[in-house]
Amino acid sequence: MNERIRENFTLVLVSLSFFLALSIPFLSFSTPPFYSSCSSSTCLFFFFFFPSRKMSRIWKWYKSCLSLHPVKTQVVSSGFLWGIGDVGAQYITHFTTNTRLQYKDSEQEFIIDWKRVAITSMFGFGFVGPAGHYWYEGLDRFIKLRLQLRPKSVKFVAAKVAMDGLIFGPFDLFVFFSYMGLSAGKSVPEVKADVKRDFIPALILEGGIWPIVQIANFRYVPVRYQLLYVNIFCLLDSAFLSWIEQQKDAPWKRRFTSFISMREKGGQGRL
């Protein structure tokens, strides 16, 4: 697959991923504001015709920015997308809370917590953007030069997926939950308790999704666009992580931690 075909494929893949990521939150609710404010024909036009009319120009502009200022471009796009994802997480939490408490007569109005959006965006600006940029560039060089695997081969892609899932993925989750706790003004012991509560459930749930996403990323997307591809899915991932963090000590989380503690106790008993 030559470079031009791969770039065109990346454009299509990113476009589909972008609109899939934007559409899933709306499709999760019965009567979301977006669909109530536009007709079905307008929605269809937006989702199916906007990419072909606008995405090519946006793509050219992005490639220009990426060639001139690669790190800055990755930083800005990461912060922007993580902020959008947090707004989605807040809406999901608001909707599920109203549904669980059955506010039928006087449903509470959804108000965006802009302070939280700014805090989450700063995680994208300060960590995901720069760390992701150097991670994907460095990972590609390491696999090629040190392991000497043929690019785009099965072993090459498998090695990348494994290293990304075992190194960067857990580290990203640890930094996210620690940062969100400290930004909320919690003490270090409180942050440790939150990380212990949230880390394992998030790692297990994300472990079933991200390897599939990264197989397509490492196989078909050029290295310089791989963080963009990941950031598109981070629209969903940031919403998911923010939602997990907002769930506090939910019963479903205790199932994960109780199972792990039981295994630890069983291991100590055998010793």
C-alpha positions in Angstrom: 0.0 0.0 0.0 1.8 3.2 -1.2 1.9 6.4 0.8 -0.9 8.3 -1.0 -3.3 5.3 -0.7 -2.5 5.0 2.9 -3.1 8.8 3.5 -6.5 8.5 1.7 -7.4 5.4 3.7 -6.4 7.3 6.9 -8.7 10.2 5.9 -11.6 7.9 5.4 -10.8 5.9 8.6 -10.5 9.1 10.7 -13.7 10.6 9.2 -15.7 7.5 10.0 -14.2 7.2 13.5 -14.9 10.9 14.2 -18.5 10.8 13.2 -19.0 7.4 14.9 -17.5 8.9 18.1 -19.8 11.9 17.9 -22.9 9.9 17.1 -22.7 7.2 19.7 -23.5 9.5 22.7 -26.6 10.8 20.8 -27.7 7.3 19.9 -27.5 6.3 23.5 -30.5 8.4 24.5 -34.1 8.3 23.6 -34.7 12.0 22.9 -31.4 13.8 22.9 -31.3 17.6 22.3 -29.3 17.3 19.1 -31.9 15.2 17.3 -34.8 17.2 18.7 -33.4 20.3 17.2 -33.0 19.1 13.7 -35.0 16.9 11.3 -33.9 13.4 10.4 -33.0 14.5 6.9 -30.7 17.2 8.3 -29.0 14.7 10.5 -28.5 12.3 7.6 -27.0 15.1 5.5 -24.6 16.1 8.3 -23.3 12.6 8.9 -23.0 11.4 5.3 -22.3 14.5 3.3 -20.2 16.7 5.6 -17.1 14.4 5.5 -16.9 14.5 1.7 -17.5 18.3 1.4 -15.5 19.5 4.4 -13.1 16.9 5.7 -10.8 17.2 2.7 -10.2 20.8 3.5 -9.8 20.2 7.2 -7.5 17.3 6.4 -5.2 19.5 4.2 -5.2 22.2 6.9 -4.3 19.5 9.6 -1.5 18.1 7.4 -0.1 21.6 7.0 -0.1 22.2 10.7 1.3 18.8 11.4 4.2 19.3 9.1 5.0 22.8 10.4 4.3 22.3 14.1 4.0 18.5 14.8 4.1 18.6 18.6 1.9 21.7 19.0 -0.7 20.3 16.6 -0.9 17.0 18.6 -1.1 18.9 21.9 -3.9 21.2 20.7 -6.0 18.5 19.1 -5.6 16.2 22.2 -6.7 18.9 24.6 -9.7 19.9 22.4 -10.9 16.3 22.0 -10.5 15.4 25.6 -12.5 18.4 26.6 -15.3 17.4 24.3 -15.2 13.9 25.7 -15.6 15.2 29.2 -18.7 17.2 28.2 -20.1 13.9 26.9 -19.2 12.2 30.1 -21.0 14.8 32.1 -24.1 14.5 30.0 -24.1 10.7 30.3 -23.7 10.9 34.0 -26.5 13.5 34.2 -28.8 11.4 32.1 -28.2 8.1 33.9 -28.7 9.8 37.3 -32.0 11.3 36.2 -33.1 7.9 34.9 -32.0 6.0 38.0 -33.7 8.5 40.3 -36.7 8.7 37.9 -37.1 12.5 37.8 -40.2 12.4 35.6 -42.1 15.5 36.7 -39.1 17.8 37.3 -36.1 16.7 35.4 -33.0 18.6 36.4 -31.4 20.8 33.8 -28.1 19.8 32.5 -25.4 22.3 33.3 -21.8 21.9 32.0 -19.1 22.0 34.6 -16.7 24.1 32.7 -14.0 23.9 35.4 -14.0 20.1 35.0 -13.9 20.4 31.2 -10.9 22.7 31.6 -9.2 20.3 34.0 -9.7 17.3 31.6 -8.6 19.4 28.6 -5.4 20.2 30.4 -4.8 16.5 30.7 -5.0 16.2 26.9 -2.8 19.3 26.5 -0.2 18.5 29.1 0.1 14.7 28.9 -1.7 12.9 26.0 -0.5 15.3 23.3 3.2 15.4 24.0 3.5 11.9 25.5 1.5 10.3 22.7 3.5 12.1 20.0 6.8 10.9 21.3 5.4 7.5 22.2 4.2 6.5 18.8 7.3 7.9 17.0 9.6 6.2 19.5 7.7 2.9 19.4 7.9 2.7 15.6 11.6 3.3 15.7 12.2 0.8 18.4 10.3 -2.0 16.7 12.0 -1.3 13.4 15.6 -0.8 14.6 15.9 -2.8 17.8 13.5 -5.7 17.1 14.1 -5.5 13.3 10.6 -6.5 12.3 9.3 -5.8 8.9 6.9 -2.8 8.9 3.2 -3.7 8.7 3.9 -7.4 9.1 1.8 -9.5 11.6 4.7 -9.6 14.1 5.3 -5.9 13.7 1.7 -5.0 14.4 1.4 -7.6 17.2 4.5 -6.2 19.0 3.2 -2.7 18.8 -0.2 -3.6 20.1 1.4 -5.6 23.0 3.8 -2.9 24.0 1.1 -0.2 23.8 -1.3 -2.2 25.9 1.2 -3.3 28.5 3.2 -0.1 28.8 1.5 3.1 27.6 -2.1 2.0 28.4 -1.7 1.3 32.1 0.6 4.3 32.5 -2.0 6.6 30.8 -4.8 5.3 33.2 -2.6 5.8 36.3 -1.7 9.4 35.3 -5.3 10.2 34.4 -6.8 9.1 37.7 -4.0 10.6 39.8 -4.2 13.9 37.9 -8.0 14.1 38.2 -7.9 13.4 41.9 -5.2 15.9 42.7 -6.9 18.5 40.5 -10.1 18.1 42.5 -8.2 19.0 45.7 -8.0 15.6 47.2 -5.1 14.5 49.4 -2.6 11.9 48.4 -4.1 9.1 50.5 -7.5 9.9 48.9 -6.0 9.8 45.4 -4.4 6.5 46.2 -7.8 5.1 47.3 -9.4 6.4 44.1 -6.8 5.0 41.9 -7.1 1.6 43.6 -10.9 1.8 43.1 -10.9 2.9 39.4 -7.7 1.6 37.9 -8.4 -2.1 37.6 -12.0 -1.8 36.3 -10.9 0.7 33.7 -7.9 -1.4 32.6 -10.0 -4.5 32.2 -12.9 -2.8 30.3 -10.5 -0.9 28.0 -8.4 -4.0 27.5 -11.2 -5.5 25.4 -11.5 -2.5 23.1 -8.2 -0.7 22.5 -6.3 -3.7 21.1 -8.8 -3.9 18.3 -8.6 -0.1 17.7 -4.8 -0.3 17.6 -4.5 -3.2 15.2 -6.1 -1.0 12.5 -4.0 1.9 13.6 -0.6 0.2 13.5 -1.5 -1.8 10.3 -2.9 0.9 8.1 -2.3 4.4 9.5 1.0 6.2 8.9 3.0 6.9 12.1 2.5 10.7 11.9 -1.3 10.3 11.9 -1.5 7.6 14.5 -2.1 9.9 17.5 -4.8 11.7 15.6 -6.5 8.4 15.0 -6.2 7.6 18.7 -7.4 11.0 19.7 -10.6 10.5 17.7 -11.4 7.4 19.7 -10.4 9.4 22.8 -13.6 11.3 22.3 -15.2 8.1 23.6 -12.3 7.1 25.9 -12.2 10.5 27.7 -15.9 10.3 28.2 -15.6 6.7 29.4 -12.7 7.5 31.9 -14.4 10.6 33.1 -17.6 8.6 33.6 -15.7 5.9 35.6 -14.1 8.6 37.8 -17.5 10.2 38.4 -19.1 6.8 39.4 -17.2 7.0 42.7 -17.7 3.8 44.7 -20.3 2.2 42.5 -21.4 -1.4 43.2 -20.1 -2.7 39.9 -16.6 -1.4 40.7 -16.6 -3.3 44.1 -17.1 -6.5 42.2 -13.7 -6.1 40.5 -11.8 -5.0 43.6 -13.5 -7.7 45.8 -12.5 -10.4 43.2 -8.9 -9.2 43.2 -8.7 -9.1 47.0 -10.2 -12.6 47.2 -7.5 -13.9 44.9 -4.8 -12.1 46.9 -6.1 -13.6 50.1 -6.2 -17.0 48.5 -2.6 -16.6 47.4 -1.5 -15.6 50.9 -3.3 -18.6 52.3 -1.4 -21.0 50.1 1.8 -19.4 51.2 
